[in-house]
Structures are given as structure tokens and as C-alpha cells.
Amino acid sequence: MAKGLALGRGIEALLGPEASDDSSANAQSSEISIDLIDANPWQPRSDFKQEDLDELAASIRSFGIIQPLTLRKVESTGRYQIIAGERRFRAAKSIGLSSVPAYVREVSDDKMLAVALIENIQRADLNPIEEATSYQRLIDECNLTQETLADQVGKKRSTVTNYLRLLKLPEEIRNGLRDKLISMGHARAIMGVEDSETQLMLFNETVEQGYSVRRIEEMVREYNDNQPAEPSNPDAPDDQRPKPKKSQTPEEYKALGNQLSSYFGTTVKLACTAAGKGKITIPFATNEELERIMDILDSARQRKADA
């Protein structure tokens, strides 16, 4: 099955193959005055922690800037804008450097946003919300489809989709994910319920109690198991009202269903009769999610064959 393309594919597609690796032997950097450099107006990173900048500044003071910045020259002003390397720029400026090494690229205004976003996605440690926001901006402002976007950033479409789903979470949860109060795994588990009030309840309990991702998945399953099959309409005739959702699965089968859900990373439904007959349902929402499930099954089959 197709895997994600190598990192650098997006920059190569936008600027040509020579720009996909600035560190190649053919690339030449120049010393650019810090006073001539402006921050990137399309910078996707919003969180520059002072402690991290201080550590980077100490490293630059000792060893210099090992990886040059990537800039573009604005011909109308003679100044430069940062495409990649704003943390290095800020750290260098804080210790009084007068110039920094940089690669200068010719990038038009209409490509500047895409280049900046893709450079940061590939090379910077963006938090999940910043990364998700970058994906959404590329889709909205650069007219990219999810499939094209996934190709350009070298990731599976299902990965891009999972990040974009984070933006639908309540703001408090998005902030908690940004501030590392919860992990990406916690957030994905919380998205297993649809209403925002329950999502916030799960988030707050996770922060307060230190719940694991697996515990949140169990809580989500318990919550969903207790929900009606569909909203009831009191004015509907009796024969048109939804039947109450039954949950008569023996505890040992529930435990097995939980194990399978954890293994496949989705809510596996296991139903059985008293005679022991039943079925296992592994749901998927997209072709990419089906591909992921099939990869898991293929790996398990291979391990069994090798045993």
C-alpha cells in the first residue's frame, strides 16, 4: 500500500528540485545583515517559548548558526523576509549578532504563504494545533485539496484529516493541546464523542486525574454505549419511535471488544448471543482509515507467518 512521500516534496514542487535541500553541495549561503531582515508575515508558529529561545541563543553563542536561514528578497524595498528560521533569527538577534548566514530564494507573493507553511510543517516542531491550522490555511488560502496537501507535506491523507479534526474541538481543549496539558492521543480519543460539553468534561477530568489515553477511550465507549440509537420524537407514533438501545453483551466480551478497539485504534463493536454466535464490526470513516486497518492485519498475518 502507498506510503507517505519523503519530506521535502512540497518545497521541491513549489520552488524546483534545487530548493528541496538547502544543505546540498550546490547551495550557497550568504551573510545577511540582521537589520535588513523582517519576520515572516505568514509565520504559522504562534508560540515562541522564551526558555527555548534562550537555549538556542546559548548554542549559537557557542557554536554559531549551523543551519542557515531561508529568506526571500523583497525587491521593492531591498529587505528580506524569513521563509524558515525565525527561531534562529530571534535567538541571534537577542545575543547581538550583526548578521546571519542565509539562503536567498526567489519566491513570489502568491507562493510565499505555501512555502512558509510547508517549510515549518516539515522542519519545525510545531504543536498539533499550529500544524492543524497550517494545514487548514494551505487548503483555504492556497486552494489545495487534502490529497494534494498530503502529497506536498509527505504525509498520509488520513494523518492530515486527523489534524484538521482537532480544529473542531472546543477552544479550551485546543489550548490544552497547544500547552501540552493533553497529548494528541488524548485529543483523538475525546473526539470519539460529538457533543462539546462531554468533550470538555473528559478534557477537564484528564487534566485533573492524569488519565491515560486508554482510560479516555474506555470512558468514551461507556458513554456511547449508554446513548439512544437516535434522538426520540415524543410526537411520533409508537411504531415510529426509536427502540431503546440494548447493551446485553457479557462483560468478558466487552473486555475483548475494548482490547480490539485499542489494537485497531477505532471503536470495534462485538455482539454475541447467549449461544455464542455473533459478529465483530470494525468501522472506518475513510479509505485511508481502511488502509490503516488493513496494514495492521497485514502486519499481524506476516508476524504469524514468520513465527
N, C-alpha and C positions, 0 to 999 in steps of 0.2 A: 504493500500500500504506500501511497505517496507520503513522503515526509516533508517537513518544512525546509525551505531553501536556506542556503548558508547566509549568515549575516553579511551585510554589505550589498545585497542585491538591489535594495531600494535606491541607495545613493548612486550605484552604477547606472541604474535605469534613468535617473534624473540628470546626472552630470557627465555620464560617459564612463567607460571602464577604468580610465586612469584615476578617477576620483574615488573609487571604491576602497582604496587602501593608500592613505596619505603617507604611510610609512615606507612605501616601496622605494626601490633604489632610484627610480626616475623622478620622484617628488623632491622638490627643492623648497626649503623653508626660508623665510626672511625675518630679520629683526624689525619689528614694527613698534613705533613709539606708543606707549600706553595712552598718552594724551590724545592720540588720534583714533582710539578705539571706543566704540559705543556698544552698549548692551544690545542684545537681540530683541527687537520689539515683539517678536513672536515666540519668545522663550517659553517652552512648555513647563519648565521646572518652576514651581512657586515656593518651594521650601528649601532655603539655603541655611542650614544649621550653622551657627557661629562656631560651635565646637569643631565641626568637620572642617570648616574653612581655616580655623587656627591650626589644625593638624596638617592640612595641606600646605599652609604657609610655612610651617616649620620644615616640612620636607623640601619645599622649593628653596628655602634659605640654605639648606644643607647640600642639596644635590642639583638644584636648578630645575627648570621645566623640561622633563624628559620627553613628553608628548606635546608637540607644538599645537597651538590653537588652529582652528579653521575659520578664516574670515572671508568676507566679500568686500570689495571696494565700491563705495558709492561715488561714481564718477562726478556727479553734480556738486559734491561737497569736498571730495578728496579725502574723506574719512572712511573708516572701516566699521563694519558691523559683524558681530560674532555669530557664526553659524554653530560652532561647537567649541566648548572650552570655557564657559562663563565662570565656572568654579575656579579654574586655574587663573583666569583673568582677575577675579576678585581677590584671590589669595595673593597673587603677585603684586597687585596694587596696594594691598594692606601692608606689605613689607617694604614698599618704596621703590620697587623696580621701575626703571625708566622705559624699558622695552621688553617685549616678549617675542619668542620665536613663533612664527605662524605660517601656515599655508594660505595663500590667497587664491580664491576661486571666483570665476565669473558666474554669477548666479543672478538671474533676472528676478524682478519683484514677484512675479506670479509663481516662481518656484521656491522662493525663499522660505515660505512657511513649511512647505512639504519637506525641504531639505533639513530645516532646523528640527522639525518633529521627528523625522526618521533617524537623524544623527543621534538625537537624545534617546530615543527608544532603544537603539542598538548599542550605544556606548555608555550611557549614564545609568546610574542606579535610581531610576525614578520610582516613587512609591506607586502602588497599584492604582490609586485614583488619578495621579498625574498621567500614568500610562494610558488609562482608560480615556481620560479627557483628550489626550493626544490622538488616540485612535478616532474619537468622535470628531475632532476638528479636521483630521485628514479626510474623513468621509464627507463632512458638511462643507468645508471650505475649499477642498481640493477635488471635490466631485469623484471620490474613489468609492468603489463598491467594497464590501467586506472581503470578497475574494481577491480583488486586486491589492487591497491594503495588506492582507495576509501575505501575499506573494512578495510585496515590496519590503516588508519588515522581516521576512524569513520565519514566519510562524504559521502554525495551522490556523485555519479559519475558526475552528472551534475555540482555540485559545483567545483569539480576538473577540469572538462572541461573548465568552465568559467575562472578559474585562469590561466590555460595553454594558453588560447586565449590571455591573456594580453601580453604574451611574443612576440606576432606578431605585437604589436603596435610599432611605431617609437620610437627610444631611448629617444627623448625629452619628449614624453608623459610618457614613463616608469619611467623616472627620476622624472617627476612631480608627478606621483602617489606615488613613493617612498618618496618624500619630502612633501607629503600631500598638494600639490597645488590643486589637484583634488581628489575626492573620487572614490572608486570602482564603485559606481553607475554611475558617470560621464564617467569613462573609458568604462564601458559596453555600455553606450549609444553611445559614439563616435565610437565604433566598429560596429555600425549599418551602417556605410559607409565603403567601401572597399579600396578606394584609399588613400594613406598615406598623400597626400597634403591636402585633405579635412579634414582628421583626425587632422592634425596639425593646420589647420585653426580653427577648432572647439575647440581644446585644448587651443590655444592662446586667443581666444575670451572668453572662460570660465574663464581663469585666470584673464584677464583684466577686464571683465564685471561682474564677480561673478555670472555667470549663474547657475540656479538650474538644477538638473538632468532632470526635466520635460521639461525645456526650451530646453535643448540639444536634447531630444527625439523629440520635435516638429520640431527643425531645421533639424534633420536627416530625418524625414518624408517628410518635404518640399523639401529637396534636392533629395531624392529618387523619389518623385513624378514627378520631372522635368527631370529625366533621360530617355534616349531612352530605349525601351524594350530590345534591344541588339545592339552591335556595327554595324554600317552600312558599307556596302561594295560598293563603288561607281562604281565598275566594274561589279557588279551583275546585271542580267536582272531586269527590273522593277517589274515583278511579284514575284521575289525572295528577294526583298529588304524589310527590316522590316518596318511595318506600324508605323507611329508616335504614341507614347503613348498618349492616351486620358485621360484627367482629368476633367470630367464634373460633378463630384459629388457635389451636393448642399452644401453650407457652413455648414448648420446645421448637415448634415450627416458627413461631415469632422470632425466637433467638436465631434460628437458621436463616430466616429472611433478613435479619439485621446483619448477619455475617456476610451474606451475599451482597447486600446493599453497600456495605463497606468495601467489599472486594471489587465491585464493578463501578463504584463511585456514582451510583444512581439508586433511586428507591425501587428495589426489587420487590415485587408482590408475590407472595407464596400463599396459595389457597389449597385447602385439602378437605376431604370428607372424613367422617369417622372411620370409614373402611380403608383409609389410607390413599385414596385416589385424589389427584389434584393437578395443579399446574403451577409453573414458575413463569412470571412475566417480567421481562427486563425492558423497561420503557426507554425510548430515546426521542429527542426532540428534533434532531437534525441529522443529515447524512454524516456529518463529521463526528457526532457523538456515537453513531452506529459504527463508524470506522474505529473509534477508540475501543469500543466494547469488543469488536472482532479482533483487534490487536491483542487484547487481554486473553481472549480464548485461544488465539493462535500461539501465544507465548506459553500458556498452560499446556496445550497439546504438545508443543515442542519439548517442554521440560519432561513430560511423561514419556515421550519417545526416547529422550536421551538417558532416562533413568535405567 
